[in-house]
Amino acid sequence: MALTPEAKVKAQVKKILDAHNAYYFLPATGGYGRSGVPDIVCCHEGRFIGIEVKAGSNTPTALQLRELQRINDAGGIGLWVNEDTLPKLRTVLTLITGETT
């Protein structure tokens, strides 16, 4: 079965998180959870990160953006990425660990 464009980006995000030894999971809302929750919930070096994943020119909905902002307001890191902005995620993880490039 072929992966959707978004699933391909999620696979890349998971590889990046694995390379940084981050804990993460993909919450399944399926009508039972909270709407707008990011696609990937992560903890890295004690920092909470919510990652909304999009593909191509798709952008987060207003509800998704509000949830990412709530994460940021609470002291976590809420961000969204697509295939073109994956370096942003690498940069965030590197800054958290204090690694030098």
N, C-alpha and C positions, 0 to 999 in steps of 0.2 A: 504494500500500500504506500503510495507516494505521500510525502509530508506536505502539508500546506505551507505557504510562504511564512506564516507566523510561526508554525511549528519548527521550521528550519532556523529561524532567529532564536527561538527558545532553546533549541539544541546548542546553538553557539553560546548563548548566555550561560547555560549549564556548564559548558566546557570551561568558560572563564571562571565561574564560581568554583568549580572543582580544582582548577589550577591554583586558586588562592585558598584552598581548604576551607571554604565557607560552608556553613550549614544553610540549607535552603529546602523549601518545599513548594509545590504548586497547589494552592488551595482549590478544592473543588466546591464551588458554591452550589450549582445545580438546583437553585431555587430554595435551598435550605440555609445558605450562608448570607453574608452581607453583600449587597450589590456594590460594585465599584472597587472591590478589593483587588490589589495588584495581582498580576499573573504569577509572580514569584515573590515569596516572602523569604527573607534571608537574614542571617546574623553573621557578622564578620568582625572578629576582634572586639566583640561586645557592642557593636553598632547594629541597630535595626535598619534594614533596608527593604523597601518595597519597590519592586521593579514591574512596570507595565511594559509589555512587549507588543510592538506593532511591526508590520511589514510594509515595505514600499512607502507610499505616500499617506498611509493611514495614520491618524493621530488619535490620541485618547479622547474619550467623550468628556463632557463637562463633569459628569459624576466621577469618572476616573481621575480627572485632574483635581477635583475637590479632595478625593481620598489621598492622593499623593501630597497635596498641600497640608492635609491634616497630619500626615506622617512627619513632614518637615516641621510643622508647628509644634509637634510633640518632641522634637529633638532627634528624630530619626532622619533617614535619607529616603526620600521618595523621588523616583526618577522614571522616565520612560526612555526606551531605546528602540531603535530599529537597526537594520543591517548596516546603515551608514554611521550610526552613532555608538556602535559597540565600543570604540576606544574610550568613550566617556565612562563607561562602566569600569574598564580596566584602570583608568585614572583614579576613579573614586576608590576602588579597592586598594590601589597602591598607596594613595594618600592616607588611608586608614591605617595601614600597616607601617607607614613611615619608610617604605622601601624607596630606594633611589633607582632611577632608570638609567 
